[in-house]
Amino acid sequence: MKIVRVKVRNFRGIADGEVHLDGHTVLVGDNNAGKSTLLEAIDLVLGPERLSKRPVVDEHDFYAGLYVDTERKEVVPIQVEVVVAGLSDDQQRHFRDHLEWWDSNDKKLLAGPPAIGTDQAHVWAALRVFFNGWYDVEEDDFAGETYYAIPELNGGGYVRFTSSDKRKCGFLFLRTLRTGARALSLERGSLLDIILRLQDTRLKMWEDLLSQLRKLPVGEQEQIGTLLASVQEAVRHYVPSDWAEDPHMRVSDLTREMLRRTLTVFMGTGAKRLDGTNYAAPYQHQGTGTINTLVLALLSIIAELKQNVIFAMEEPEIALPPHTQKRIINSVRQKSAQAIFTSHSPYVLEEFEPGQVRVLKRASGVLTETPAAYPPSVKPKAYRSEFRARFCEALLAKYVLVVEGKTEFDALPAAARRLCDLEPNKYRTLENLGVAVIDAQGESNIAPMGGFFKSLGKTVFAVFDKQGAAELAAIKAAVDHLYESQTKGFEDLV
C-alpha cells in the first residue's frame, strides 16, 4: 500500500498541483516550494484525526485567501485528491465498493467500468479519495469533509470517507513543530494515544485521578478562607443563604479532556539533587535530539502494531547528527509500507536513489515536481562511490555552479572565501550565497550537467576554459550564466 498520486487545488500556497510518488520518497525544494503544504494536504484526506479540528480549515488555508468568487457569487473550494494503490487483501475487502485500478507503468487509473487488464502485474487495486473544504455562507463558518471518489450517489454527492476507514490506510503525519509538544502526552491523536488505541487499551484511571485532585489540600487555606468568607457574606445580601455555601479552594476542576492534555511524561535529566536523587523534567524539556529519538521509538511501536503504515515526516534531520539521521531514515523505511520525508539534509538524501527524490517547484501558485534521476554521464556505481554527496548538496541548493574539473572545484570556493575575508562588505562565500559546486569531470560534460540541473529548476552557472564555437553554443543553451576563460587551462588563468 502506498500513495501514488496527489492533486491539490486552492490550498495554501498551491493554486494547482499534481505530484506522483513511487514508494519511499523524499521531497526537496526551496523554502516555500510547497513541501510541507503537500503533506498537510495529504493529511486533510487521510489523517484520521484531522477533521476533528474546528474549523477544519480557515480563510488562510485558501490560496490567496480566496474562498468566495465575488464576480460569480460562488464559493471557491479547497480540493485535495489522493490515490492509494497496492492495497492488501484485507483492504480490498474493506473498500470493495470503492475500488479502482492503477496502472503503475502509465501512472494513471484504468478507465472503466469494466477495467481491462486488471490481472497484469503492473496494475494494482487502488482507492481514490478526496477532501472538499468550503465556506458555509449561511453559517458564516468554514467546513470540510472527506469522500470516496466512486460511486457517485443518485442525485449527486458521494459516500463519506470516515475516520475508521482512514485508519485502514494507516497514514501518520509527524509535523516538525508538534513532535515535542504532543508525542508523549495522552492528548487525542498523540503518538501515545495512537498506540493505546491500536492495543485496544481503555484507560480507567480518569475518575480516580480527578477525585484525588479534588481532595488534595491547598496550603495557606486560613488566609484565603477569611477572604472567601467575606465573599460569602456579601453574596447572602442578594441570594438565598444556601446558594453560596462554604466557598473554598481546590487544586483542580480539570475535565477528562483537560487532563489528557495536562498529564506529562517526566524523565531523568542526568542531574542530581542535593539529596542524591535523580532530577526528572517533562520530556519536552529534554534535548531536541532526545525527543526525536523518543518519537522514533514510538513510531517503531506503531509500525509493528499497524503492520501496514504510511509515514509522512517533516525534516527528520533536525538536531540530529548525520549517523543518527541515516539510522532514522532506514529504520522508518524498514518498518513502513511507504515513508515520505521532506528534508534539507544531504545526509538524508544520500540514503535514497535519485529516482526516489522529488524536486518540487512552485511558480504563480502552480506546483510541479521532477524526479531527480541519475545525472548525465554519471553511472550508478560512480554515483554511489564518488558523486552522491555533491549531487545531494546541489539538489538542496537554489544555485548550482558547474565547473570543468577538480582543480576548479577546489580553487573557486577557496578564492571566494579569501575575497570575503579581505572585503566582507563587497564579497561573500559561495556557501553564504547558497551556491553548490559540481565537478563536471571534463569540459564535454558541462553542457549536459548544466542542462540537467536547470531542468530541476535550479539557476545554473558555469566556469570553463576556452571552447570551440559549437561547444560554447551548447553550454550557452544549457546554463543561465557562464564565464569562459580566454586560456586553455585553469593553471594558465591563475
Secondary structure, 3 states (H helix, E strand, C coil): CEEEEEEEEEECCEEEEEEECCCCEEEECCCCCCHHHHHHHHHHHHCCCHHHCCCCCCHHHEHHHCCEECCCCEECCEEEEEEEECCCHHHHHHCHHHEEEEECCCCEECCCCCCCCCCCCCEEEEEEEEEEEEEECCCCEEEEEEEEEEEECCCCCEEECCHHHHHHHCEEEECCCCHHHHCCECCCCCHHHHHHHHCCCCCCCHHHHHHHHHHCCCCCHHHHHHHHHHHHHHHCCCCCCCCCCCCCCCCCCCCHHHHHHHCECEEEEEEECCCCCEEEEEHHHCCHHHHHHHHHHHHHHHHHHHCCCEEEEECCCCCCCHHHHHHHHHHHHHHCCEEEEECCCHHHHCCCCHHHEEEEEEECCEEEEEECCCCCCCCHHHHHHHHHHHHHHHHHCCEEEEECCHHHHHHHHHHHHHHHHHCCCCCCCHHHHCEEEEECCCHHHHHHHHHHHHHCCCEEEEEECCCCHHHHHHHHHHCCEEEECCCCCHHHHC
